[in-house]
Amino acid sequence: MKTDLWRTNAAVGETGCAGPPGREPPPAAAAVTGLYQAHALGLIRLAHIMLGDRQNAEDVVQEAFCGLYRRWGELSDTGNALPYVRSSVLNGCRSVLRRRSRREEPGQPTPEASAEAAVLSGEERHRVMQAVRRLPRRQREALVLRFYLDLSEGEIAATMGIGQSTVRSATHRALNSLGRMLREES
């Protein structure tokens, strides 16, 4: 995983994040690189939970940070860059899941987690993650943001673009559904 968005790949050009070789990075590059170094791993974990696929998770996060870099000058408050990237990651996950659902035929089994993840995580964690992935999108996102990233209801509402009461409702329904699914599997 690259940690310097400015010098990641000189061949990226105008559409990517990298700047021309030999030039100093602009102030936006330093700020975005600092955010990337501080938060990329947590955002990759968030995307991995949402997608169940590390490679796509890394791609979604990288694209979100590239988007932040390209739009840095358009941000009204650079202090809100992290919530912006977090929302971009969730939107990227939604897009990947939409594309994935269009490709899959009904009745086709969904891909299982990698053997490495299953061994490291253990059977119980695997069962819980499978159940979380079966939750409706809004419930899954609210649950992951609340209990995995430990965000407040206000931060979740801002990230998802919904009201705080909707966050509470989605979280409550997600926990009930999750408990029901896990009891049925036992």
C-alpha positions as CSV (number, residue, x, y, z in Angstrom):
1,M,0.0,0.0,0.0
2,K,1.4,3.4,-1.0
3,T,1.6,6.1,1.6
4,D,2.6,9.1,-0.5
5,L,-0.2,10.1,-2.9
6,W,1.9,12.7,-4.5
7,R,4.8,10.5,-5.7
8,T,2.9,7.2,-6.0
9,N,3.2,6.9,-9.8
10,A,4.5,9.6,-12.1
11,A,2.7,8.0,-15.1
12,V,-0.7,8.7,-13.6
13,G,-0.9,12.2,-15.1
14,E,-3.9,14.6,-14.9
15,T,-6.5,12.0,-14.0
16,G,-4.7,10.6,-11.0
17,C,-3.0,11.8,-7.9
18,A,0.7,11.8,-8.8
19,G,2.4,15.0,-9.8
20,P,5.2,15.5,-12.3
21,P,8.6,14.2,-11.2
22,G,11.0,16.7,-9.8
23,R,8.4,19.2,-8.7
24,E,7.5,19.9,-5.1
25,P,4.0,18.8,-4.0
26,P,1.4,21.5,-3.5
27,P,0.0,22.2,0.0
28,A,-3.0,20.0,-0.8
29,A,-0.7,17.0,-1.4
30,A,0.9,17.3,2.0
31,A,-2.5,17.6,3.7
32,V,-4.0,14.7,1.8
33,T,-0.9,12.5,2.3
34,G,-1.1,13.2,6.0
35,L,-4.8,12.2,6.1
36,Y,-3.9,9.1,4.1
37,Q,-1.1,8.1,6.4
38,A,-3.3,8.6,9.5
39,H,-6.6,7.1,8.3
40,A,-6.1,4.9,5.2
41,L,-5.8,1.6,7.2
42,G,-9.1,2.2,9.1
43,L,-10.9,3.2,5.9
44,I,-9.6,0.1,4.2
45,R,-10.9,-2.0,7.1
46,L,-14.3,-0.2,6.7
47,A,-14.4,-0.9,3.0
48,H,-13.3,-4.5,3.5
49,I,-16.1,-5.1,6.0
50,M,-18.6,-3.6,3.5
51,L,-17.2,-5.5,0.5
52,G,-15.6,-8.7,1.8
53,D,-12.7,-8.2,-0.6
54,R,-9.5,-6.5,0.4
55,Q,-8.3,-5.7,-3.2
56,N,-11.5,-3.8,-4.0
57,A,-11.4,-2.2,-0.5
58,E,-8.0,-0.8,-1.2
59,D,-9.0,0.4,-4.6
60,V,-12.1,2.2,-3.2
61,V,-10.0,3.9,-0.5
62,Q,-7.3,4.9,-3.0
63,E,-9.9,6.4,-5.4
64,A,-11.5,8.3,-2.5
65,F,-8.2,9.9,-1.5
66,C,-7.5,10.7,-5.2
67,G,-10.9,12.4,-5.4
68,L,-10.2,14.4,-2.3
69,Y,-6.9,15.5,-3.7
70,R,-8.5,16.6,-7.0
71,R,-11.3,18.5,-5.2
72,W,-9.2,19.9,-2.3
73,G,-9.6,23.5,-3.5
74,E,-13.3,23.1,-3.7
75,L,-13.7,22.0,0.0
76,S,-15.5,24.7,2.0
77,D,-13.8,23.5,5.2
78,T,-10.7,21.4,4.9
79,G,-11.3,20.3,8.5
80,N,-14.2,18.2,7.2
81,A,-11.9,16.3,4.8
82,L,-12.0,13.1,6.8
83,P,-15.9,12.9,6.8
84,Y,-15.7,13.7,3.1
85,V,-13.3,10.8,2.4
86,R,-15.4,8.5,4.7
87,S,-18.5,9.3,2.7
88,S,-16.6,8.8,-0.5
89,V,-15.5,5.4,0.7
90,L,-19.0,4.4,1.5
91,N,-20.2,5.6,-1.9
92,G,-17.4,3.7,-3.6
93,C,-18.5,0.6,-1.7
94,R,-22.1,1.1,-2.8
95,S,-20.9,1.4,-6.5
96,V,-18.8,-1.8,-6.2
97,L,-21.7,-3.7,-4.7
98,R,-24.1,-2.4,-7.4
99,R,-21.8,-3.6,-10.1
100,R,-21.2,-6.9,-8.4
101,S,-25.0,-7.5,-8.0
102,R,-25.6,-6.8,-11.7
103,R,-23.0,-9.4,-12.7
104,E,-24.2,-12.1,-10.4
105,E,-27.0,-14.3,-11.5
106,P,-29.8,-15.2,-9.0
107,G,-29.0,-18.3,-7.1
108,Q,-25.3,-18.0,-7.8
109,P,-23.3,-18.3,-4.5
110,T,-21.6,-15.2,-3.2
111,P,-17.9,-15.3,-2.9
112,E,-16.6,-16.5,0.5
113,A,-14.0,-14.7,2.6
114,S,-10.5,-15.8,1.8
115,A,-9.1,-18.8,3.7
116,E,-6.5,-16.5,5.3
117,A,-9.2,-14.3,6.7
118,A,-11.2,-17.2,8.0
119,V,-8.2,-18.7,9.7
120,L,-7.2,-15.4,11.3
121,S,-10.7,-14.4,12.2
122,G,-12.0,-17.6,13.5
123,E,-15.3,-19.3,12.8
124,E,-17.4,-17.1,15.1
125,R,-16.1,-13.9,13.6
126,H,-16.7,-15.3,10.1
127,R,-20.3,-16.1,11.0
128,V,-20.9,-12.6,12.3
129,M,-19.3,-11.0,9.3
130,Q,-21.4,-13.1,6.9
131,A,-24.5,-12.1,8.8
132,V,-23.5,-8.4,8.7
133,R,-23.0,-8.6,4.9
134,R,-26.6,-10.0,4.6
135,L,-28.1,-6.9,6.3
136,P,-29.7,-4.3,4.1
137,R,-27.3,-1.6,3.0
138,R,-28.4,1.2,5.3
139,Q,-28.5,-1.1,8.3
140,R,-25.1,-2.5,7.5
141,E,-23.5,0.9,7.0
142,A,-25.0,2.3,10.3
143,L,-23.8,-0.7,12.2
144,V,-20.3,-0.7,10.9
145,L,-19.9,3.1,11.3
146,R,-21.2,2.9,14.9
147,F,-19.5,-0.2,16.3
148,Y,-16.5,-0.6,14.0
149,L,-15.4,3.0,13.6
150,D,-17.0,4.1,16.9
151,L,-18.6,7.2,15.3
152,S,-21.3,9.2,17.1
153,E,-24.9,9.3,15.8
154,G,-24.2,12.8,14.4
155,E,-21.1,11.7,12.6
156,I,-22.9,8.7,11.1
157,A,-25.8,10.9,10.0
158,A,-23.4,13.3,8.3
159,T,-21.5,10.5,6.7
160,M,-24.6,8.7,5.4
161,G,-26.6,11.8,4.6
162,I,-29.5,10.9,6.8
163,G,-31.0,12.1,10.1
164,Q,-29.9,11.0,13.5
165,S,-33.2,9.4,14.3
166,T,-32.8,7.3,11.1
167,V,-29.4,6.3,12.3
168,R,-30.8,5.1,15.6
169,S,-33.6,3.3,13.9
170,A,-31.3,1.6,11.4
171,T,-28.8,0.6,14.1
172,H,-31.6,-0.8,16.3
173,R,-33.1,-2.8,13.3
174,A,-29.6,-4.0,12.3
175,L,-28.9,-5.3,15.8
176,N,-32.2,-7.1,16.0
177,S,-31.8,-8.7,12.5
178,L,-28.2,-9.7,13.3
179,G,-29.2,-11.4,16.5
180,R,-32.1,-13.2,14.8
181,M,-29.8,-14.4,12.0
182,L,-27.1,-15.7,14.4
183,R,-29.7,-17.5,16.5
184,E,-31.1,-19.2,13.4
185,E,-27.6,-20.4,12.4
186,S,-26.9,-21.9,15.9
